[in-house]
Amino acid sequence: MRKFKISDYNAILVAIVILLFIAIVSKTMHDPLLTSPQAPQGDSPSPLQQGSGVNSSESKSSPAAPHIFDDLLDAIEQVESGGDANAIGDNGNAIGSFQIWEIYVSDVNRISGKQYKFSDRYSREKSKEMVRTYLSHYGGTIEEMARKHNGGPQGHKKASTLKYWEKVKAELRRVENEQTSFFDNNWHGGK
């Protein structure tokens, strides 16, 4: 009977890791939270290519993976104010890190049954809650949600919100590249 060497065990261990990786990737590629209905099965689209959305009465899209939705909110905040909770724009109408108008607050109160105050727009946390509620209610793809934040519930249909989407998309790509760079640098030991 043949004795196993350490190198034999290493080869078996590598084979097991590869099989686990393939199983995880295969499941991820077929997970409806991470792929869009439009994406062909077997392709692994980036979050920007996905048609991910949030459940709503107006959206037939699959729900966005939570991390993608959070990345979208962060990108919107960066585009709107660079994260400045005291930002004031649009002749004093847009307030806070998400540049929220009073009508947006009123709509969120109607949707949620909560009673946000107009002054809550100066709170990054409350502003993020309002934007999350608004976009979750109106739903759509990542692009549609960004454009609705900028142009209202029908904002995704307005040509005037396309330039805004390009800014949000660029911010999402910037963050995605930073994350990839971080992974590459740490995976390869910074080499």
Sequence and secondary structure as in RCSB ss.txt:
>XXXX:A:sequence
MRKFKISDYNAILVAIVILLFIAIVSKTMHDPLLTSPQAPQGDSPSPLQQGSGVNSSESKSSPAAPHIFDDLLDA
IEQVESGGDANAIGDNGNAIGSFQIWEIYVSDVNRISGKQYKFSDRYSREKSKEMVRTYLSHYGGTIEEMARKHN
GGPQGHKKASTLKYWEKVKAELRRVENEQTSFFDNNWHGGK
>XXXX:A:secstr
     HHHHHHHHHHHHHHHHHHHHHHHHT TTTS SSS TT    TTT   EE  SS  S B  HHHHHHHHHH
HHHHHHTT TT EEGGGTEETTTTB HHHHHHHHHHH     GGGGG HHHHHHHHHHHHHHH EEHHHHHHHHH
H TTGGG GGGHHHHHHHHHHHHHHHHHHHHHHHHHHTTT 
